[in-house]
Amino acid sequence: MSMSSVLKQACAGMIGTGVCMSTLLCAQAADLVPNKEADAKFAQIEKSIFLYDDKPYTLEQAMAKNEVAGMSIVLIYDGKPALHRTYGLRVKRKDLPTNNDTRYQCASMSKMVSSVGFLTAARRGELQLDQSLSAFNADHKNALLDRWADKYFKDESASWPKDITLNRLLSHSAGLNVHGISAAPWLPSRDPLENILFGKSAFKAPVKPIYEPGTRYEYSGGGYVAAEAWLETATDKKFKDYMKERVLDPLGMTHSTFETGDEDTPNLAWGCSRGVCLYNVRTLDVKAAGGLLCHPVDYARLVALLMNGGKEYLFPGAGAQRIAAEDVTAMLTPSRHKDTNAILGGAGDYYGLGVALSDDTSADGLPTRFSHGGSQQGFSNEFYAWRDKKAAIVVMVNGDREWVKDKETYGGGTLSSAVIKAFKVAFDIGGDGVPLKPLCTHDTDCGTGQYCNAGVDLTRNECVAKKADNELCEVLGGGHQCQSGKCGIGRCYTPQSVAMGGTCYCDDACKDGKCSAMDGTKGSCVCKTDGDCGPGKYCDAGVDFKVNLCHTKLNAGEKCGKAGSIGNDHKCKSGECSGFPKHECK
């Protein structure tokens, strides 16, 4: 069945309204609009891929150099998807070529599509983007998010759910941890969302608060998992089903799906491209953060719609509103500080709803550029859109993401970034045709006070400043990221440096006593017994264990108790407290 035939059956009008538009409009939804000028621009891109050499590579040569299996590219020109090119193999093991039907794991690029779903649900009155998590949980007692908040928001963060909203979750300003969601070996559960939120894996921490909501930008795939649980609870529908019904089908993105893929999924690319392949297909069971299996032209269609203010760009029906203009504005508006209203994130690192944004703006006041990348085991994707030029490119690569040779990083991530760079040069929108800079592989490649953040997966091999005490570090082997050289339960610390009552995340940070937090959450240095204190000191733990500070033992004649108190001998240097009525050390 052709795409047009499928779309004739899927027509559903502007999403979120329930109004059906013409069948012809839907029938053409995913068509390309050929353009000779676009062909000429792409011919330039195809032969202008710079890696680490002084001369440019062709796309095929760059693929071979980076040892990836396959790649698909869609170029958007004059606000319309103009061409779709495919290269290499979608399944290297079986020698199956990439073709016009090949689908990829969209990874974190799923977030843009997911955000359209949340905005649609809000427009339909099925949820509220600005409702607090506290208010939502009050209406859904004992639901997944209520149990999650009850477990992990305590002490200082106990009040934070009142400032967490869907807007905050979707813009990475909710103050949550868990940067990326991978296909980790989760423990058995009927609910994969619970697996992620509660960290039921040997390799992933639970999703927990680390910063006050609305005060800083902190990328969190875990936040999108919480948002997915929110939508499923509010609509009583699985996220994958809601997205198909309300977003993918109405927008004509019918070659893409949030269903879980496997080796039998038609036209799905496999990721492994070099060395011994220990897997074929690994996809996510959770969806909003990175679970879309996407077709490149489908994805380019959504990018084009956003570039056109949500309006249809195909005839007949060109100019009809396909995504509400207010929703497009919401997606392209950077998140702001809850108190100061300052834009969160550094310059060039702003984030809206599901998209990264530039710090410069167009005549309409919205960012000139929007983009996103996405990586999953064996996949590297990226899109880049320049609204004023009405030009964009979507790049999807299957193959090992990154590997290092002679301090130079290769793989799908390097290739997709190089293609984006060539696109910028071709359209005169920044960038230059010069070789990439070699990245680091070890800390010894970096200067004083820096470390190489290559990590286990070698995805971000750059020299960055070492982190101060209490900043986040990798749970396994993260000590080299810290100024002190020590990382405990995911936080940098200096051993025995924190005074009693000071902030800590692990026992070894405390100069005296132990840390009140046991699972890596924020605590303070306290004592529980005199043994936690140094020589000549005692612990005033008491019955409630709330104060729990170490004090110097008392001299003879000093007060060691009060009426009704018992067990005060340990406070005295002599080891004896007189008891009633004086309660003085002997």
NORNOR-V53370 format. One record per backbone hydrogen bond with DSSP energy under -1.0 kcal/mol. NH is the residue of the N-H (numbers start at 0). CO is the residue of the C=O. Records with the same first field share a line. If there is no record, write none. Layout:
NH = CO ; CO
//
This chain:
5 = 1
6 = 2
7 = 3
14 = 321
16 = 13
25 = 21
26 = 22
27 = 23
28 = 25
30 = 27
32 = 80
38 = 34
39 = 35
40 = 36
41 = 37
42 = 38
43 = 39
44 = 40
45 = 41
47 = 44
48 = 56
56 = 48
58 = 45
61 = 57
62 = 58
63 = 59
64 = 60
65 = 61
67 = 62
68 = 397
69 = 397
70 = 86
71 = 395
72 = 84
73 = 393
74 = 82
75 = 391
76 = 79
78 = 389
79 = 76
81 = 74
82 = 74
84 = 72
86 = 70
88 = 68
89 = 95
90 = 95
95 = 90
97 = 87
101 = 98
102 = 266
103 = 293
105 = 291
108 = 105
109 = 106
110 = 107
113 = 109
114 = 110
115 = 111
116 = 112
117 = 113
118 = 114
119 = 115
120 = 116
121 = 117
122 = 118
123 = 119
124 = 121
125 = 120
132 = 160 ; 163
133 = 160
135 = 131
136 = 132
137 = 133
138 = 134
142 = 139
146 = 142
147 = 143
148 = 144
149 = 145
150 = 146
151 = 147
152 = 148
156 = 153
157 = 154
159 = 156
161 = 158
162 = 159
166 = 128
168 = 164
169 = 165
170 = 166
172 = 167
176 = 207
183 = 181
185 = 183
186 = 199
194 = 190
195 = 191
196 = 192
197 = 193
198 = 195
199 = 194
200 = 198
206 = 196
209 = 174
210 = 174
213 = 172
214 = 211
217 = 171
220 = 178
221 = 177
224 = 220
225 = 221
226 = 222
227 = 223
228 = 224
229 = 225
230 = 226
231 = 227
232 = 228
233 = 229
234 = 230
235 = 231
241 = 237
242 = 238
243 = 239
244 = 240
245 = 241
246 = 242
247 = 242
248 = 243
250 = 246
251 = 248
252 = 247
255 = 252
256 = 292
264 = 261
267 = 264
268 = 102
269 = 89
290 = 286
292 = 256
293 = 103
298 = 294
299 = 295
300 = 296
301 = 297
302 = 298
303 = 299
304 = 300
305 = 301
306 = 302
307 = 303
308 = 305
309 = 304
310 = 307
311 = 319
318 = 311
319 = 316
321 = 309
322 = 309
327 = 323
328 = 324
329 = 325
330 = 326
331 = 327
334 = 350
336 = 341
337 = 213
340 = 336
343 = 334
348 = 345
349 = 356
351 = 354
352 = 330
353 = 169
355 = 370
356 = 349
357 = 368
361 = 365
364 = 361
367 = 359
369 = 384
370 = 355
371 = 382
373 = 380
375 = 378
378 = 375
379 = 396
380 = 373
381 = 394
382 = 371
383 = 392
384 = 369
385 = 390
386 = 367
390 = 385
391 = 75
392 = 383
393 = 73
394 = 381
395 = 71
396 = 379
397 = 69
398 = 377
402 = 409
404 = 407
407 = 404
409 = 402
411 = 399
412 = 400
414 = 410
415 = 411
416 = 412
417 = 413
418 = 414
419 = 415
420 = 416
421 = 417
422 = 418
423 = 419
424 = 420
425 = 421
426 = 422
427 = 424
428 = 423
433 = 431
435 = 50
444 = 441
445 = 442
449 = 446
450 = 463
452 = 461
457 = 453
461 = 459
463 = 450
465 = 448
466 = 480
469 = 491
470 = 467
472 = 489
480 = 477
481 = 478
482 = 466
487 = 490
490 = 487
491 = 470
492 = 485
495 = 507
496 = 493 ; 508
497 = 508
500 = 524
501 = 498
503 = 522
508 = 505
509 = 506
510 = 497
512 = 531
513 = 525
515 = 523
522 = 503
524 = 501
525 = 513
526 = 547
531 = 528
532 = 529
536 = 533
537 = 550
539 = 548
544 = 540
550 = 537
552 = 535
553 = 570
556 = 584
557 = 554
559 = 582
564 = 561
570 = 567
571 = 568
572 = 553
577 = 583
582 = 578
584 = 557
585 = 575
//
